[in-house]
Amino acid sequence: MNLIFASQNHNKVKELKSILPSNLMIQSLSDIGFDKDIAETSLTIEGNSLLKAQTVYDKYKINCLSDDTGLEVDFLNGEPGVLSARYAGENASSKENIIKLLNRLDGVNVRSARFKTVVTLIFEGNVYQFEGIVEGEIAIKEMGLNGFGYDPVFVPKGSKVSFAQMSTSKKNQMSHRYLALKKASDFIDRLV
């Protein structure tokens, strides 16, 4: 089965291919020559995930998958949430986003947070959404060099190391994206 993954993020594409079954032919937006940014204008993670999938499906009429992820910090009333990728500004780097987050939490002891991913599958015109959530906390400083985004400061519940200190395979066994993609993958297996 062919699926377009509605993302330009090479890290996400690589992670997706390592999680989904190998019998799925995954193409990224760059693989199909789609080089436009898809505006994430929704106020929710679910809405942005749907926007990306719907934009690609409407243009190509090919089954597609998209995701949107947010980091929700309890002390910050769910921030950065839907603005996670743009927390420090529209074109902010992951490093700038992390610096802003750590500055906002400076001196705060309660650092509980969660990563939330919503995967949208559009299959033969029907829309399905799957959610993955991993609880954890925000570290006091960056730790580790693997992963991307907020991985260096997110320590999942039950772990003493950040996502960025884990191997890709270990992270993929427990990540929010893995949990959502696993639900999507199981659903696709039942469809085909």
C-alpha positions in Angstrom: 0.0 0.0 0.0 1.2 3.5 -0.9 1.0 6.3 1.6 2.1 9.9 1.4 3.4 11.2 4.7 2.4 14.9 4.8 5.6 16.2 6.2 8.8 18.0 5.0 10.5 17.0 8.3 13.2 14.4 7.4 13.6 13.4 11.0 9.9 12.6 11.2 9.9 10.7 7.9 12.9 8.6 9.1 11.2 7.9 12.4 7.9 7.0 10.7 9.6 4.5 8.3 11.3 2.8 11.3 7.9 2.4 13.1 5.4 1.5 10.3 5.5 -2.0 8.7 7.9 -2.4 5.8 5.1 -3.5 3.5 3.8 0.1 3.5 5.4 2.3 0.7 5.9 5.6 2.4 6.6 8.7 0.4 7.4 12.1 1.8 6.2 15.4 0.4 9.6 16.0 -1.2 9.4 12.5 -2.8 6.2 13.7 -4.7 7.5 17.2 -5.5 5.3 19.0 -3.0 7.5 21.8 -1.6 4.9 24.2 -0.2 4.6 24.8 3.5 1.2 23.8 4.8 0.0 26.5 7.2 -0.8 25.2 10.6 -3.7 27.6 11.4 -5.7 25.4 13.7 -5.8 26.1 17.4 -5.5 22.4 18.2 -3.0 19.6 17.5 -5.9 17.5 16.1 -6.9 20.3 13.7 -3.3 20.9 12.4 -2.8 17.2 11.8 -6.1 17.1 9.8 -5.2 20.3 7.9 -1.9 18.7 6.6 -3.5 15.4 5.6 -6.5 17.1 4.0 -4.3 19.5 2.0 -2.3 16.7 0.5 -5.3 14.4 -0.1 -7.3 17.1 -1.8 -4.4 17.8 -4.2 -3.3 14.2 -5.1 -6.3 12.0 -4.1 -3.7 9.5 -2.7 -4.1 7.9 0.7 -2.0 9.9 3.2 -0.9 10.2 6.7 0.1 13.3 8.7 0.9 14.1 12.3 1.1 17.0 14.6 2.8 16.9 18.0 2.8 19.3 20.9 4.6 19.4 24.2 2.2 20.3 27.0 3.7 21.6 30.3 1.3 21.7 33.3 2.9 24.7 35.0 2.5 26.7 31.8 -1.2 25.7 31.4 -0.4 23.4 28.4 2.1 25.6 26.7 3.8 25.4 24.3 1.1 23.0 23.0 0.0 23.6 19.4 2.7 26.3 19.1 5.5 23.9 20.1 7.5 24.2 16.8 7.1 28.0 16.9 7.3 28.6 20.6 10.2 31.1 20.4 8.9 32.7 17.2 7.8 31.7 13.7 11.2 30.6 12.4 12.7 29.6 15.7 15.1 26.7 15.9 14.6 23.8 18.3 17.4 25.2 20.4 15.7 28.6 20.7 12.4 26.9 21.6 14.2 24.8 24.3 15.9 27.9 25.7 12.6 29.8 26.0 10.9 26.8 27.7 13.8 26.3 30.2 13.7 30.1 31.0 10.0 30.0 31.6 10.5 27.1 34.0 13.5 28.6 35.8 13.1 27.9 39.5 9.9 25.8 39.1 9.9 22.5 40.9 6.8 20.9 39.4 7.8 20.2 35.8 5.3 17.6 34.7 4.5 17.5 31.0 3.4 15.3 28.2 4.1 14.8 24.5 0.9 14.4 22.5 0.8 13.3 18.9 -2.2 13.1 16.7 -1.9 11.1 13.5 -4.5 11.6 10.8 -5.0 9.0 8.1 -7.1 9.7 5.1 -7.9 6.4 3.4 -10.1 6.4 0.3 -11.5 9.8 1.4 -12.4 8.7 5.0 -10.7 10.5 7.9 -9.4 8.6 10.9 -7.4 10.1 13.8 -5.2 8.3 16.4 -3.6 9.8 19.5 -0.5 8.9 21.4 0.5 10.5 24.7 3.6 10.0 26.9 3.7 11.6 30.3 7.0 12.8 31.8 8.7 15.9 33.0 11.0 18.7 31.8 14.6 18.4 32.8 16.5 21.3 34.3 19.0 21.3 31.4 19.4 19.7 28.0 20.7 16.1 28.1 21.7 14.0 25.1 22.3 14.5 21.4 19.9 12.1 19.7 16.3 12.9 18.6 15.0 16.3 17.7 12.7 19.1 18.9 12.3 19.0 22.7 13.8 15.5 23.1 16.9 16.8 25.0 14.7 18.2 27.8 11.8 15.6 28.0 12.3 12.7 30.4 9.5 10.2 30.1 7.8 8.8 33.2 9.7 5.9 34.6 13.0 6.9 32.9 16.0 8.6 34.3 17.2 9.8 30.8 15.8 12.1 28.2 14.5 11.0 24.8 17.7 12.5 23.4 19.8 10.2 25.5 18.0 7.1 24.2 18.8 5.2 21.1 16.4 5.7 18.2 15.1 2.2 18.6 14.5 2.6 22.4 12.7 5.9 21.9 10.6 4.5 19.1 9.3 1.7 21.4 7.8 4.3 23.8 7.3 7.6 22.1 4.1 9.5 21.6 4.5 9.3 17.9 5.1 5.5 18.1 1.9 5.1 20.2 -0.2 7.0 17.7 1.4 5.4 14.6 1.0 1.9 16.1 -2.7 2.5 16.4 -2.8 3.8 12.8 -0.7 0.9 11.6 -3.0 -1.7 13.4 -6.0 0.0 11.8 -4.4 0.0 8.3 -3.6 -3.7 8.7 -7.4 -4.3 9.2 -8.2 -2.2 6.2 -6.0 -3.9 3.6 
